[in-house]
Amino acid sequence: MNSLDNLDHFFDAYEKATHQLRLLIPSLNESVATSLRSHLASSQSKLDKEVYAGLPTLHNSRSLFQTLERCTPPLGFLTQVDVSNLHARQFLSRLELVAILASVYELHSTEAAAWQAVEVLSRHTQRVIDEVYGLVNRAFLKLRIAEQMCFADSKKLMHKIGRIQSALKSKSSLFTAYEDLVSRVRLPTAHANLQCVVVDSLLVYLEHYDNWYAISSRLDIVMMRHKNFLDSKVWAAVYCRAFANWLTLRARLSTGAPPALITDEDVENPVSSLFAAINIKTHGRTLVKFIMSHIGLQVDHCDDDKENLPPGESLYPNRLGASNISNTSVDRLHITAQDMVNLWLGSRLLLNGTLQVAELYTLLGTVKEARVYQLELLRIAQRLHNPSCAQSAICMMAYTDLISQRKWAFDLRLSQLKHIVNCIVSLDDVLKSRNLSLTNKTNKSNDEKAEEDEEESGFLKHGNRKKQSIERLCDSDGEEEYEGMATNPVVDALAGGLPEVYPVTPIEGIAVIKSPSGYPSLQTVMEILSANSGQRACDEEGVFTPFACSYKILNGCLWVWMGEVADLIRTKVIGRDHFFSALVPTSQISEEKLFSSDDLSTMLENKCSVSSCDAAVTPARPLTKAARAAARGAQATLSTPIHSTGRDDISDRFLRPPNALLRLGVSQPKDDDFIVSSKTRRGVNAAKALSAPVAIQKETIEFESVDRSRRSGRPVDLSLKAPGGAEIPSSCSSSLSNHLGFPTSRFVPGRELKTSLQILRDNDVQKEVTTFCASEYCDINDGKQLDEEVEEPVETCPAVAFRVPLPRNLKLTKKYLPHGRPHINLALPSSLHDPPETLIKAQDAFADRLYRAYSNLAAFPVPHLLRPVCQWLGLRWLGLGNQNQAARYFGQATGIAACGLFTSILSSKLKFEVCAESLRSVYAMSAPNDSSAYLNSRSNEMPPMDVVQLMLVDELGQVQTFNNYDSDGTQPAADLVTGGLGSRKHVYLIATRWSLGDSKVVCESRVIHNFSLTGLQYLKDFDELQSRNVESMQEEDRRRFWSLRFSLDSQLKNLIDEMRSHWFTIEDLKWIKGEGDSQDCGCKRSCVLVLDRQLTLLPWEWIIWGQWDEGETKCYVPGVCRNFSISLVVGHLNLTKSHVAEFDPHSAFYVVNPEANLSHTETTFKDYFDQNFPKWDGILGRPPQAQEVLRGFTQRDLFVYLGHGNGSKCLMSAFDEGQNAKAVALIIGCSSGRPRLEGRHEAYASVFNHLITGAPTAVSLLWDVTDKDIDRFTQKFIDNWILRRDEDDTTSSSMTWKIFRATKACKLQSLVGKSVVVYGIPAVPVCRK
């Protein structure tokens, strides 16, 4: 048994590695929560050398693995041991400890040998329970090995599982003796009870591996069999309950079994998989904490973060240095072997729970939350020196970055994975290199330091120059130089900051994406990971193979069914074109109707004419003083007419924000197309020129058709004729000029200018494109008054100062600009009526395959996979005329990640009946349940409300002809975006409307066909306008600031009007608003908007309801709120039991200017609240305490936050408490309601945290605004909403109408006022006595 003495050497090596790592990375002395918070807060400002230096590599962990391998005794020796002199229980405990350690480090051979040794020794000492315990654990090990080898082949996996089951059946005599013993004898110890529960649970799992329902029911029987023991509060009972829950969750996820359908007869409430995983992780943390306190060690860690305790460290708490390592045994420290077994059992459970939580968050696609748990898993891997655990964490990060379309970060993850396997540098060498580096730095002068310390992005500017390292670390053969952890310049663990600015990778493009859909192939990723890796490293135990890592990177997990479903969706659904009869316009335009050659000129003549400056357009006089001052400054812009001088690039000019990168899909500019900020010397000179009168020379011009290619001087025919001769609808004609290369039209139907429009050109790219006539605003008596107005100070947005600055180096900027202009496909589909019968049959067969994939994904919905499946099925049912089924699948295609988070929160509050009912309703509305049937069964309980969902179909393509389709009825995709992960150039907008509160729920969906022609271009225009909005707030020159701001305000107003007129017909708008559906006035039925992806960024409240006449006596603006899916709407209605939130306006808590840098806001609202709301309680000018925020959310009816952003720094502590909030929340901060868009992940807004904790309503902002203007809006809104001081408003009391009216208080009514949106349900102030 001398081999078991090597356990002491294992923990000696473990302690040495821990000490070295802590010297290298001081933050490892912190708790995980503390290190994560500091890391997340400063990810853009410091270099994190832990990315490579802190990764546990195979080279550094190999000594641990080899020592542990020597701990297993030879089997022949065990059979010759003298039983009379053997302390069997002690040796069995040590063998069990070796097996558990080997399972933590994925050392399969060592674990198998240890369990087999347990079997042999138990048989030799006639210990039946221990023998069965070793046998079943060894069989479970074989199952895990089969899963890691056959994850891509379900048939081969099931063959191996069958062999394991046959081997267990051959031991029937042993199991009979085990059952007889357990039924006759009372088990003497808690560990014996633990062994029996584990054996019974694993036998159920092994016998019914592919049947989750059988596993779940039989595990319940096991729990009932050992109920007396499990009801106790001993450590072993807590572990057994958590272990059974882990097996249940593992079976549920690995089999892909859909949850049971929700029926009225069900008594048991469903439980979220995410909550189950978090519960397992919590149990593991509790167990580690308990055993650490039991053995009486003093560990300097936070009480709430015991999962970070390195288990092996408990053996030697007082010996930190390598020189102090001795051969002190476990017995001399009075720590029994059984205590160590319990400690590592809890640690393994904690590791499995953390791994499961990180995996589920990764698949769910909530990027911010997933990153936190991925980093937590990586920190645990560092503390345990576990390279396989680190590989799992980094594979999840790579999966997240891939779906987020962050190629820079994705390449970084691949480099980290290669580093774990290929690194041959020991921690000793790294410490020596680090110490030498620090010594050299102290000896250098300040000048030399300044030259040496490059900025973080310095290596991007010198891609060919290698970083100079202090010491070159070479491999043993000396064949090539190794750039490892001490020399690699890519050091940002979160990949934050730089990837946001530089969308392409600074590393040599190692992840070559060859697939047209944008997903790298499995073979490509595997070749990258296995490059420069020897066969021994790839096959060595303790790390995953390149094939397993590649599979996990592309699919997020190693579940067999997930890989099959993902492959089906990516290759057959997203990667092919399909026939959808619902996408064919009902009245398709005849191809015989052709345009004449002068259609474009006719259209232009109807809207504008080219004339001299004497007939220039007279814009409306600005209403405010600042606007008139800005207009007077802008009239000095130097502009000259466009001459036909052969320069064919003049009309392609457009205004750009200073030093801004071009967005995707924008044509490549020339060097002189960049507008330099006025802070530069050139900008300062230009700003001075604005203050002096400049002679403006304008000439009459002739408009010519200009070739937009910039390569030919020949005029091009710009007649609106689509390929094939199909006519383009006239309602979209003004937008098509944008796609052909002309500047965006600002024409609004019904508001045509009475005079002709003059087309001018800019000579200086620093000046504004829009020009004003000086005589317009110079009234006779203005004189001195205007001079004072110009001195009005700029308004600021302090949040802009914390944003990552865009590069100001022109050459560096152009290096990362996308090239080329997007191809706009103007061709309407040919006649797609009367599809052939064979195509219909092929699609029916393909639909059956998608129904199975839909059922599998219901086990754990992965948003970017379930979304296209639901859209495909919804379009199929819409084409068949079944509106209920179409609405079912369309409703289940959005808000999947938000539903996952919401059900997890509700699962933790099942003791409240209202939460249990809300949870059941959310599941009844989600896959695989029929939501339409559920709504109709509860129609009498639903409040009067309309739900309108606007969804983008941007991953499914429509066939152009009925020729050359395959056996599935599909054709090769014709309009995939290269590298777009399945996104298309041609998109569709699907509107679905649910009318609740009637005797029968009415569901209807329709395709908004006009959106397909101009939707993407308008979305890009809006995104560009928002970028210019942020840039304009950094302008310091007052004249230029107000000129830019008013120009953007006007552009946003016109853009919203154009979206409304070009996307929707009058009939579409009436249908969306529900006009004529019932006898009730439209404003009496509140409306909830469910928006999808990029659509969440637009102010739809103004697009749909913003066209109203103030002189109307009847209001058609209802209370409009936003939510993330119809499932969440129904869940919130069941949670709040009302379609409006009534609150007492006198019960309020406010947090104003918590960061103490908004003095104007603090002063304004301090006086305002004191005068109008003396009963309100709150905080001014300081960060609130957690208990203060918690009290404001849970004990008050209204919570007002006026500060930066969404206030997560001071509000998140309340959400972490898990309390039920009841306050209506006003979160007035820049972009507080703006959803995060991460590639192909679902949009998610942090304001949703208020809703999932119970808050009924949250008012927030969609984009960045200036402080003073939003203060004006907030004050006016509270006046109208709570104090009801709007005497002119007698039409409506809806919350949305009050917001619309309050925008009049803003100087920039569109750029500031239209950013306000409401999430949840409408709120109504009701004074209570």
Disulfide bonds with the S-S distance in Angstrom:
none
